[in-house]
Amino acid sequence: MSSPHYQKPDSAAGRDRRPARVLVTGAGGFIGHHLVTRLRREGHWVRGVDLKYPEFAPTDADDFRLLDLRRWADCLEATAGVDEVYALAADMGGMGFISSHHAEILHNNVLINVHTVEAARRNGVSRYLYTSSACVYPEYRQTETAVVPLKEEDAYPAQPQDAYGWEKLVTERLCLHYREDYGLETRVVRFHNIFGPKGTWDGGREKAPAALSRKIAVAKLTGNPEIEIWGDGLQTRSFCYIDDCVEGIWRLMRSDFRDPLNLGQDRLVSIDELADIIARVAGVDVVKVHVPGPQGVRGRNSDNSLLREVLGWEPSVSLEEGLAETYRWIEAQVRESLETPSAGGRAEQPAYALA
């Protein structure tokens, strides 16, 4: 079924694919870096903004600026002279980080979100895409491992997970009202566990696929087969490869669909199963040691019915294919870090990072 709030605009201007001047915030982070490359390939002029440059490869942005989007003046500078904004900047990380930095995350992300959308409005931006998260969905719908896939309308009545989920949901509403009150064409995408190469793989902010890939690579390269997994390993998620994520962002921004939309795979696996797939990719046997640690909700999966309806598309890269690409890249990073112990490994991410 269509979203009850889906109203198609009178014009098809949203499908105009002419080159534009675009801004990607969080362009030094994982998804932002890949998105910049895609937008340049589509012929757009791209400005990237972040607190840091991409860590693992040079940016493809035409113009890259180190700016702090918590600051109003920096947001005005970032959004000046662009037609479209892809708002990916956020203070975020894996479950260990978002479950223990509530005030920091809420403070930083509210400032980023409120300042960026208002600066975009004042600078005459025509189209604005906000990257939300599956963390907006209520915890009471995610208490079982065999979870019912989450539909977009399931976000209400609201009970998001952690401060990160609350600030995402509030900003979704902010985008709605900026469209209604000011005519800014907004798009909202809800990510479900995006993974792939050239992303954070250690330091405390990495997501589960990267963390497990690192642990399994260490097990393989050191000969110690034990890897630690938080909780009992039965908690479930779905995972979406970065190439599908970027394709979905592109299609949504060019569409006429204005309501929040899931973007993720709909294949549910346990964390233990995820570890087993990575171990097979690595060609190594591991011993899973379950230890206490933050687990998030018990189960979460994406319902892609609306995604298929409004975009005529859905993610197609299998979990095995995506993990093979991701693991190979992370194993190379781990190998390098083990061969240069004097460097102490890669430095931990700063407390506030745009990703």
LUMMAR-992259 format. One record per atom (N, C-alpha, C): residue in three letters; x, y, z. Coordinates in steps of 0.02 Angstrom, whole numbers, plus 32768, in hexadecimal, padded with zeros to 4 digits. Example, Ala and Ser with C-alpha at 12.3 -4.5 7.8 and 13.67 -1.06 7.14 Angstrom:
ala82947EE48186;ala82677F1F8186;ala82947F5B8186;ser82827F908162;ser82AC7FCB8165;ser82858002818A;
This chain:
met802A7FC48000;met800080008000;met802B803E8000;ser801280747FE3;ser803780B37FE3;ser803380D18029;ser806480FC8037;ser806281218075;ser8023814B8077;pro8000815080B0;pro7FC3817880B3;pro7FD081C180A7;his800E81D780AA;his801E821E80A0;his803B822C805B;tyr803D81F9802F;tyr805D82007FEE;tyr803082287FBF;gln804682647FAD;gln8022828D7F7D;gln805482A27F47;lys8047828B7F0A;lys807582997ED4;lys806F82E27EBE;pro80A783067EB5;pro80A4834A7E9E;pro8086834E7E58;asp806E838A7E45;asp805083937E04;asp8082838C7DCC;ser80C183A27DD7;ser80F4839F7DA3;ser812083637DAD;ala814683537D78;ala8176831C7D7C;ala81BD83377D81;ala81C483737D9B;ala820583937D9E;ala8236836B7DC7;gly821C83427DF5;gly8249831A7E1E;gly827282E87DF7;arg825C82D87DBB;arg828082A77D93;arg82B382C87D64;asp82BA83097D68;asp82EA832C7D3E;asp833083177D51;arg835682FC7D22;arg839882E27D30;arg83D083107D18;arg83C0834F7D08;arg83F4837C7CF2;arg842883877D29;pro846783917D15;pro849B839D7D47;pro848A83D97D73;ala849B83D47DB2;ala848C84097DE3;ala84CA84147E0E;arg84C884497E33;arg84FA84567E67;arg84DE843A7EA8;val850284097EC5;val84E783E77F00;val851883E97F39;leu84FD83E57F76;leu852483E17FB3;leu8518839D7FD3;val854D837C7FE7;val854983408010;val856883508053;thr854083508089;thr855C835980CB;thr856F831480E7;gly85A383128111;gly85BD82D28128;gly85E482AF80F1;ala860182D680C3;ala862382BA8089;ala8666829A809A;gly867E82A480D7;gly86BA828180ED;gly86AC823E810B;gly866C822E8113;gly865881EE8130;gly864C81B980FD;phe8637817F8113;phe8631814380EA;phe85FF814C80B0;ile85BF815780C1;ile858D815C808D;ile8597819C8064;gly85A781D28086;gly85B182118063;gly85E8820E802F;his861E81EC803F;his865681E68010;his863F81C17FD1;his861D81897FD9;his860481637FA0;his85D1818B7F78;leu85A681B17F9B;leu857381D87F79;leu8592820F7F4E;val85C582307F67;val85E782647F40;val85FF82467EFE;thr861E820C7F01;thr863781EB7EC4;thr85FE81DE7E93;arg85C581C67EAB;arg858C81B97E80;arg857181F97E60;leu856B822D7E87;leu854F826C7E6D;leu857D828B7E38;arg85BD82867E43;arg85EC829E7E11;arg85E582767DD1;arg85DB82347DD7;arg85D3820A7D9D;arg8594821D7D76;glu856282367D99;glu8524824C7D78;glu852B82907D58;gly856582AF7D5F;gly857182EF7D3E;gly8565832C7D69;his855683237DA9;his854A835C7DD5;his858B837C7DED;trp858883BC7DFC;trp85BD83DE7E20;trp85AF83D37E6A;val85E183BA7E8E;val85D483A57ED4;val860283C97F04;arg85E383E67F37;arg860883FF7F71;arg860183CD7FAA;gly863883B97FC7;gly8636838F8002;gly864983B68040;val862783A88077;val863583CB80B6;val8639839880EE;asp866A83A1811A;asp867183758154;asp86A483958183;leu86AB837681BD;leu86E0838A81EC;leu8723836D81D8;lys8722833B81AC;lys875F8318819A;lys875B83038150;tyr879582F78132;tyr879682DC80EF;tyr8788829180F3;pro8772827280BB;pro876B822980BC;pro87AD820880CF;glu87A881D380F7;glu87E481B38113;glu8805818380E4;phe87E0816380B7;phe87FA81298094;phe880581338049;ala87EF816B802E;ala87F9817A7FE7;ala87ED81C47FDD;pro880D81E37FAC;pro8801822B7FA0;pro87B982377F8B;thr879F82717F9C;thr875B82827F89;thr875782927F3E;asp871D82857F21;asp871082987EDC;asp86EB82DA7ED7;ala86E082FB7F10;ala86BB833B7F10;ala86E183707EE9;asp86BC839C7EC6;asp86DA83D57EA4;asp86F484077ED7;asp86D1840B7F0F;asp86E1843C7F43;asp86D6841A7F86;phe870A84127FAF;phe870383F27FF0;phe871784248025;arg86EA842E8056;arg86F78460808A;arg86F2843F80CF;leu8722845180FA;leu8720843B813F;leu86F8846E8167;leu86BA845B8178;leu868C8488819B;leu866A846281D4;asp865584868207;asp863284698240;asp85E9847D823B;leu85BE844F8227;leu8578845F821A;leu854F84688258;arg856D84648292;arg854A847A82CF;arg854684C682D1;arg856F84E682A9;arg8574852F82A9;arg854D854D8270;trp8525857F827F;trp84F8859E824F;trp851F85BC8214;ala855485DF8221;ala857B85FE81EB;ala859785CA81BC;asp85AD859181D6;asp85C8855D81AC;asp8592853D8180;cys85558538819B;cys851E851D8173;cys850B854C813A;leu850C858D8147;leu84FF85BD8112;leu853485B880DB;glu857285B180EF;glu85A785AA80BD;glu859F85698096;ala858F853380B7;ala858A84F38096;ala855384F28061;thr851A85118070;thr84E0850C8044;thr84DC85448011;ala850B85718011;ala850A85AA7FE2;ala851785927F9B;gly84ED85A77F6D;gly84F9859A7F26;gly84ED85547F0E;val84C5852C7F33;val84B684E97F1C;val846B84E17F11;asp845984B27EE5;asp841384A57ED5;asp83F484707F01;glu841C843F7F14;glu840384077F3B;glu843283F77F74;val841583DC7FAB;val843D83C87FE5;val842D837F7FF5;tyr846283587FFD;tyr845D83148018;tyr84798318805F;ala844D83178091;ala8460832480D6;ala847082E280FA;leu84B082CF80F9;leu84C682918119;leu84EB829D815A;ala84FD82DB8169;ala852782E981A3;ala850382D481E4;ala852882B0820E;ala850B829A824E;ala85438284827C;asp8537828B82BC;asp8562826E82EF;asp8545822982FD;met856981F582E9;met854C81B282ED;met8583817E82F1;gly856D813F82F6;gly859C810882FA;gly857780C78302;gly859980938319;gly857980538325;gly855380538367;met853780198377;met850C801583B3;met8531802883F3;gly8570801683F7;gly859580288434;gly85998073843E;phe859E80988407;phe85A480E1840D;phe856081028418;ile852D80F083EF;ile84EE811483F4;ile84C781038433;ser84D980CB8453;ser84B680B98491;ser84D680D884CE;ser850E80FC84C5;ser853181178500;ser8544816184F9;his852C818284C4;his853C81C984BA;his84FC81F084A8;his84C781E684CF;his8486820284BE;his8487824F84BA;ala84A0826F84ED;ala849F82B984EF;ala84CA82D684B7;glu850582BA84AD;glu853282D28479;glu851282CB8434;ile84F682928426;ile84D6828683E5;ile849C82B483DB;leu847082B9840C;leu843582E38405;leu8448832D83FC;his847683458424;his848C838A841F;his84AA839983DB;asn84DA837183C6;asn84FD837F8387;asn84D08378834B;asn84A783438349;asn847F8337830E;asn844483688308;val8428837C833F;val83F383AF833B;val840E83F0831E;leu844984048335;leu846784418319;leu8476843982CF;ile8493840182BB;ile84A283F58275;ile846283F8824B;asn842F83D58260;asn83F383CD8238;asn83CC840F8232;val83C28431826A;val839B846F8269;val83BF84A58242;his840084AC824C;his842584DF8229;his842A84D181DE;thr8435849381CC;thr843F84838185;thr8400848E815C;val83C784778175;val838A847F814D;val837584C98149;glu837F84EE817E;glu836D8535817C;glu839D855C814E;ala83DD854C8150;ala840C856C8123;ala83FC855B80DB;ala83E8851E80CE;ala83D5850A808A;ala839985338073;arg8368853C809E;arg832D8565808C;arg834285AC807C;arg836985CA80A7;arg837D8610809D;arg83A78619805E;asn83CD85E6804C;asn83F785EB8011;asn83D585D37FD1;gly839485C67FD5;gly836E85B77F99;gly837785727F7C;val838B85427FA6;val839184FD7F8F;val834C84E37F7B;ser834984BE7F44;ser830984A77F2B;ser82F584627F44;arg832584397F54;arg831683F37F67;arg834783DD7F9D;tyr832C83B97FCF;tyr835283AA800B;tyr834383628020;leu837783378022;leu836E82F28038;leu838D82E9807C;tyr836582CF80AB;tyr837D82C280EF;tyr8383827880FA;thr83BC82638115;thr83C8821C8122;thr83B6820C816A;ser837E81E98171;ser836781D381B2;ser837E818B81BD;ser835F816881EB;ser837881278200;ser834080FA8217;ala834B80B88211;ala831B8088822C;ala8316808E8278;cys834380B38297;cys833E80BE82E0;cys830180E782F4;val82DD810482C3;val82A0812982D4;val826880FA82E7;tyr826D80B982D6;tyr8235808D82E2;tyr822F807B832C;pro81F180718344;pro81E68066838C;pro8206802583A4;glu8221802983DF;glu823F7FED83FD;glu820B7FB78409;tyr81CB7FCA8415;tyr81997F978424;tyr81887F6D83E6;arg819D7F8083AB;arg81947F58836F;arg81D07F2C835F;gln82027F2D838B;gln82427F0C837B;gln825B7EE283B6;thr822D7EBF83D6;thr823E7E9A8413;thr824B7E508406;glu82417E3883C9;glu824B7DF283B8;glu827F7DEB8381;thr82A37DB38381;thr82D47DA8834B;thr82B17D9F8308;ala82787D7C8308;ala82517D7382CB;ala82227DAE82C2;val82407DE982BB;val821A7E2782BA;val81F17E2E827A;val81B67E4C827F;val818F7E5D8244;val81B27E978221;pro81BE7E9381E0;pro81E07ECA81BD;pro81BB7F0C81C8;leu81E37F4081D0;leu81C87F8281E3;leu81B37FAA81A6;lys81747FBF81A7;lys815A7FEB8173;lys816280348189;glu816380618158;glu816F80A78167;glu813D80C3819A;glu80FE80AF8195;glu80CC80CB81C3;glu80D380B0820A;asp80FE807D8214;asp810780608256;asp812E808E8286;ala814880C6826D;ala816F80F38297;ala8144811382CE;tyr8102811282C6;tyr80D5813082F7;tyr80A380FC830E;pro808E80FF834F;pro80A4812B8386;pro80EE81248393;ala810E815C83A1;ala8157815E83A3;ala8174814483E4;gln81A8811D83DE;gln81D381098415;gln821680F483F8;pro823B812483DA;pro827A811283B8;pro82AE80F683E8;gln82DF80D783C9;gln831780BB83EF;gln834B80F183FC;asp83598100843B;asp838F812D844F;asp838481748435;ala83AF81A1844C;ala83AC81E78437;ala83B681EE83EC;tyr83DF81C383D0;tyr83EC81C48388;tyr83AB81BC8361;gly8381818D8376;gly834181838354;gly831281BD835D;trp831181DB8398;trp82E5821483A4;trp82F882508378;glu8339825F8374;glu834B829A834C;glu833E828E8302;lys8344825082EB;lys8334824082A6;lys82E9824B8299;leu82BF823382C6;leu8277823982BC;leu8261828282BE;val827C82A982EC;val826B82F082F0;val8280831482B0;thr82BA83038295;thr82D083258258;thr82A68310821C;glu828C82D3821C;glu825C82C081E8;glu822082F081E9;arg820882FE8225;arg81D0832D822B;arg81E483738215;leu822183878226;leu823A83C88211;leu823883CE81C5;cys824E839B81A2;cys824E839C8159;cys820783A0813F;leu81D9837C815D;leu81928380814A;leu817983C7814E;his818783E98186;his816C842C8190;his819084608164;tyr81CF84568156;tyr81F284838128;tyr81D4847E80E2;arg81BE844280D0;arg819D843B808F;arg8159845C8090;glu8133845080C4;glu80EF846C80C8;glu80EF84B880CF;asp811C84D180F9;asp811B85198109;asp8143854380D8;tyr8179852880BC;tyr81A785508093;tyr81AE8537804B;gly819184FE803C;gly819584E57FF8;gly81D684C47FE5;leu820184B58016;leu823F84928009;leu823084497FFB;glu824284317FBF;glu823583EB7FAE;glu826483BE7FD6;thr824883998005;thr8270836E8031;thr826483258022;arg829882FE802B;arg829582B58026;arg82B482988065;val82998261807E;val82B2824280BB;val82BC81F880AF;val82F881E080BC;val8308819980B3;val831C817C80F7;arg830381408105;arg8313811E8144;arg834280E48135;phe838180EB8149;phe83B380B8813C;phe83AB807D816B;his83B580418150;his83B780048178;his83FD7FE48171;asn842A7FF5819F;asn846B7FD481A6;asn84927FD08164;ile84AD80088150;ile84D4800C8113;ile851C7FF78121;phe853A7FD080F4;phe857F7FB980FF;phe85A47FB780BC;gly85E67FB280C0;gly860E7FAC8084;gly86557FC28091;pro86807FC1805D;pro86C57FD68064;pro86CB80218070;lys870680368086;lys8717807C8090;lys86ED809E80C5;gly86DB807680F8;gly86B780908131;gly86DD80838172;thr86C780A181A8;thr86E7809781E9;thr86E6804D81FB;trp87208032820E;trp87247FEB821E;trp87427FDE8263;asp875780128286;asp876D800B82CB;asp8765804E82EF;gly8778804F832E;gly8775808E8354;gly87378099837D;gly8705806D8377;gly86CA807383A1;gly868B808B837E;arg869180A78341;arg865680C0831D;arg8641809382E3;glu8663805B82DA;glu8654802F82A2;glu8613800882AE;lys85F17FF78277;lys85B47FCF827A;lys85C57F85827C;ala85927F5B8287;ala859C7F138291;ala85C17EF18258;pro85B07EFB8218;pro85D67ED781E3;pro86207EE981E3;ala86307F2881EF;ala86767F3C81F0;ala86997F21822F;ala86777F248268;ala86967F0B82A6;ala86A47EC082A1;leu86737E9A8288;leu867E7E528282;leu86B27E42824D;ser86B47E688217;ser86E87E5D81E4;ser872D7E698202;arg87337E9D822A;arg87737EAB824A;arg87877E728279;lys87587E5D82A3;lys87677E2882D3;lys877B7DE782B0;ile87577DD7827B;ile87667D998257;ile87A87D9F8231;ala87B77DD98216;ala87F87DE381F6;ala88317DDB8228;val88287DF78264;val885B7DEF8298;val88647DA582AA;ala882B7D8282B0;ala882E7D3A82C0;ala88557D15828A;lys88477D24824C;lys88687D028214;lys88B37D118213;leu88C57D51821C;leu890A7D658213;leu89367D568250;thr89177D4D828A;thr893F7D3F82C6;thr893C7CF682DB;gly890B7CD182BF;gly89047C8B82D2;gly88DD7C7F8311;asn88C27CB4832F;asn88977CAC836A;asn884F7CAC8352;pro882C7C728355;pro87EA7C6D8335;pro87B17C8E835B;glu87BD7CA68397;glu87867CC183C0;glu87737D0883AB;ile87317D1483A3;ile87187D578397;ile86E07D6583C9;glu86DD7DA283E3;glu86A97DB48413;glu866C7DD183EE;ile86317DBD8405;ile85F27DD783EB;ile85C97DEE8426;trp85AF7E2B8422;trp85867E468458;trp85437E21845B;gly852F7E0D8497;gly84EE7DEB84A0;gly84F27DA3848B;asp84B77D858480;asp84B47D3D8470;asp84BD7D2F8425;gly84C27D6383FD;gly84CC7D5A83B5;gly848D7D4A838E;leu84557D4583B1;leu84167D348390;leu83EF7D728379;gln84047DAD8390;gln83E27DEB837A;gln83E87DF1832D;thr83B47E0B830E;thr83B07E0982C5;thr83AD7E5082A6;arg83C77E538269;arg83C67E918242;arg83C67E8081F7;ser83BA7EB381CE;ser83C77EAD8186;ser83FE7EDF8175;phe84257ED08140;phe845F7EF88130;phe845F7F0880E5;cys846D7F4780D5;cys84697F5F8090;cys84AE7F788079;tyr84C37F61803E;tyr85057F738024;tyr85057FBB800A;ile853E7FDB800F;ile854580228000;ile853080347FB9;asp853F800A7F88;asp852C801A7F43;asp84E1801F7F3B;asp84BB7FF27F5C;asp84727FF67F5A;asp845A80337F80;cys847B80447FB6;cys8467807F7FDD;cys846D80BE7FB2;val84A480C77F90;val84AF81037F67;val847E81057F2D;glu847080CA7F0F;glu843F80C87ED8;glu83FA80DD7EF1;gly83E780C57F2C;gly83A780D77F49;gly83A181217F58;ile83D6813E7F73;ile83D681867F81;ile83CB81AD7F40;trp83F0819A7F0D;trp83EB81BC7ECC;trp83A381B87EB1;arg8386817D7EB2;arg834381747E97;arg830F819A7EC0;leu8315819A7F02;leu82E581BF7F2B;leu82E9820A7F1F;met832582257F1B;met832D826C7F10;met830F82827ECD;arg831082577E9C;arg82F682687E5A;arg82AB82597E55;ser828E82397E87;ser824882267E85;ser821B825D7E9F;asp81DA82527E9A;asp81A882807EB4;asp818F826C7EFA;phe81AD82397F17;phe819482207F57;phe81AF82497F90;arg818282607FBD;arg819582917FEF;arg819782768036;asp817D823C8043;asp817982218087;asp81B781F68097;pro81C381E880D6;pro81FB81BD80E8;pro81F7817980C6;leu8231815F80B2;leu82348121808D;leu826D80F580A6;asn825E80B680B4;asn8291808680C8;asn82C3807C808F;leu8302807480A1;leu833580608071;leu8362802C8093;gly83587FED8081;gly837F7FB7809E;gly836D7F76807D;gln83907F42808F;gln837F7EFF807A;gln83477EE480A8;asp83237EB28090;asp82EF7E9480BA;asp82FE7E4B80CA;arg833D7E3A80CA;arg83537DF780DE;arg836A7DF98127;leu83487DD68152;leu83567DD7819A;leu838A7DA281AB;val83BF7DB681CE;val83F27D8681E6;val84037D97822E;ser84197D658253;ser84317D718297;ser847A7D888294;ile84917DA582CA;ile84D77DBA82CD;ile85057D7E82C9;asp84F27D4782E7;asp851A7D0982E0;asp851E7CF48297;glu84E67CF78273;glu84E67CE5822C;glu85117D158204;leu850F7D548215;leu85397D8581F3;leu85837D7381FC;ala85967D618239;ala85DB7D4D8246;ala85ED7D0F821E;asp85BF7CDF8219;asp85CD7CA281F4;asp85D97CB181A9;ile85B07CDE818D;ile85B97CF08146;ile85FE7D10813B;ile86117D3D8168;ile86527D5F8160;ile868B7D2C8168;ala86847CFE8197;ala86B87CCB81A1;ala86C07CA08162;arg86887C8F8142;arg868D7C698104;arg86B07C9180CD;val86A07CD280C9;val86C37CFD8099;val870E7CFE80A8;ala87207D0180E8;ala87667D0480FC;ala878A7CC280F5;gly87627C8C80F0;gly87817C4A80EC;gly87A07C33812C;val87807C438165;val879C7C3381A5;val87657C1B81D4;asp87757BEE8202;asp87477BD98236;asp87517C058273;val871B7C1C8290;val87217C4682CC;val86F87C288305;val870B7C3B8341;val86E77C28837D;val86C57C668398;lys86837C668399;lys865D7CA183B0;lys86587CA083FC;val866E7CD5841B;val866B7CDD8463;val86397D158471;his86027D058491;his85CE7D36849D;his85DB7D5984E0;val85DC7D9B84DE;val85ED7DC28519;val85B87DF88523;pro85B27E138560;pro85837E49856B;pro85967E878542;gly85637EAA852A;gly856F7EE78503;gly852D7F0084E7;pro852C7F3E84CF;pro84EF7F5A84B3;pro84D97F358475;gln84987F278470;gln847E7F008438;gln844A7F268410;gly842F7F5D842B;gly83F97F7F840A;gly83B87F57840F;val838B7F6183DF;val834C7F3C83E0;val83597EF283D0;arg83297EC983E0;arg83327E8083D7;arg83317E6C838E;gly83087E8D8367;gly83057E7D8320;gly82ED7EB982F8;arg83077EC082BA;arg82F17EF7828E;arg82FA7EE28245;asn82C67EEF821E;asn82C87EDF81D7;asn82A17F1481B1;ser82B47F1E8172;ser82947F518148;ser825C7F32811E;asp82227F52811F;asp81ED7F4180EF;asp81F77F6D80B1;asn82057F4F8078;asn82167F75803C;asn81DB7F7C800B;ser819F7F708023;ser81647F747FF7;ser815D7FB97FD9;leu81627FED8002;leu815A80317FEA;leu819480457FBE;leu81D0802F7FD0;leu820B803D7FA7;leu820280237F60;arg81EB7FE57F5A;arg81DF7FC87F17;arg81A87FEE7EF2;glu817580037F16;glu813C80257EF6;glu815080697EDA;val817380917F02;val817E80D77EEE;val81BC80E07EC3;leu81ED80B37ECA;leu822A80BA7EA1;leu822F80867E6A;gly820580527E6C;gly820A801D7E3B;gly824C7FFA7E3E;trp82677FF37E79;trp82AB7FDA7E83;trp82B37FC37ECA;glu82E47F977ED7;glu82F77F857F1A;glu833F7F6D7F1A;pro83617F6D7F53;pro83A77F577F56;pro83B07F117F39;ser83E77F077F16;ser83F17EC77EF4;ser84337EA47F04;val84627EC77F25;val84A27EA87F37;val84967E797F72;ser84A87E397F6B;ser849C7E0A7FA0;ser84CA7E187FDC;leu84B67DFF8015;leu84DE7E078052;leu85237DE78048;glu85257DAD8029;glu85647D8B801E;glu85927DB47FF0;glu85777DCF7FBA;glu85A07DF77F8D;glu85BB7E357FB0;gly858F7E587FD4;gly85A47E957FF7;gly85D77E88802D;leu85CE7E518053;leu85FD7E418087;leu86407E2B806B;ala86407E0A8031;ala867F7DF68012;ala86A97E338001;glu86897E667FE3;glu86AC7EA37FD2;glu86C47EC78011;thr86997ECA8043;thr86A97EEE8081;thr86E17ECB80A7;tyr86DB7E8880AE;tyr870E7E6480D4;tyr87537E6B80B4;arg87567E638072;arg87987E678051;arg87BA7EAA805F;trp87927EDF805E;trp87AE7F21806B;trp87C57F2880B3;ile879B7F1080E2;ile87AD7F168129;ile87E87EE9813A;glu87EB7EAD811E;glu88257E82812C;glu88667EA58117;ala88647EC880E0;ala88A07EED80CA;ala88B37F2380FC;gln88807F458118;gln888E7F78814B;gln88AB7F59818A;val888E7F21819F;val88A67EFF81DB;val88ED7EE581D1;arg88FA7EC88197;arg893D7EAF8188;arg89717EE7818E;glu89607F208171;glu898E7F598174;glu89997F7081BC;ser89637F7281E3;ser896A7F898229;ser89947F588252;leu898E7F178244;leu89B57EE58269;leu89FE7EE78255;glu8A0B7EFA8217;glu8A517EFD81FF;glu8A757F3C8215;thr8A4F7F6E822C;thr8A6D7FAD8243;thr8A567FBC828A;pro8A677F9082BA;pro8A4F7F9A82FF;pro8A687FD9831F;ser8AA07FF48307;ser8ABA80328325;ser8A8B806C831C;ala8A61806782E7;ala8A31809D82DA;ala89F680998309;gly89F08060832C;gly89BA8059835C;gly89768051833D;gly8973803C82FD;gly8932803682DC;gly8918807A82C9;arg88DD807A82AD;arg88BE80B98297;arg88A380DF82D3;ala88AC811F82D4;ala88938147830C;ala884881458312;glu88308146834F;glu87E88146835A;glu87C98186833D;gln878B817F8325;gln876781B9830A;gln876081EF8340;pro875F822F832B;pro87528263835B;pro870D825B8379;ala8703827A83B3;ala86C3827283D5;ala8689828B83AC;tyr869582BC8381;tyr865F82D58356;tyr867682CD830E;ala865382A482E9;ala8666829782A3;ala862882988277;leu863082AF823A;leu85FA82AD820A;leu8601826E81E2;ala85CC824781DE;ala85D1820681BC;ala859681FA818F;
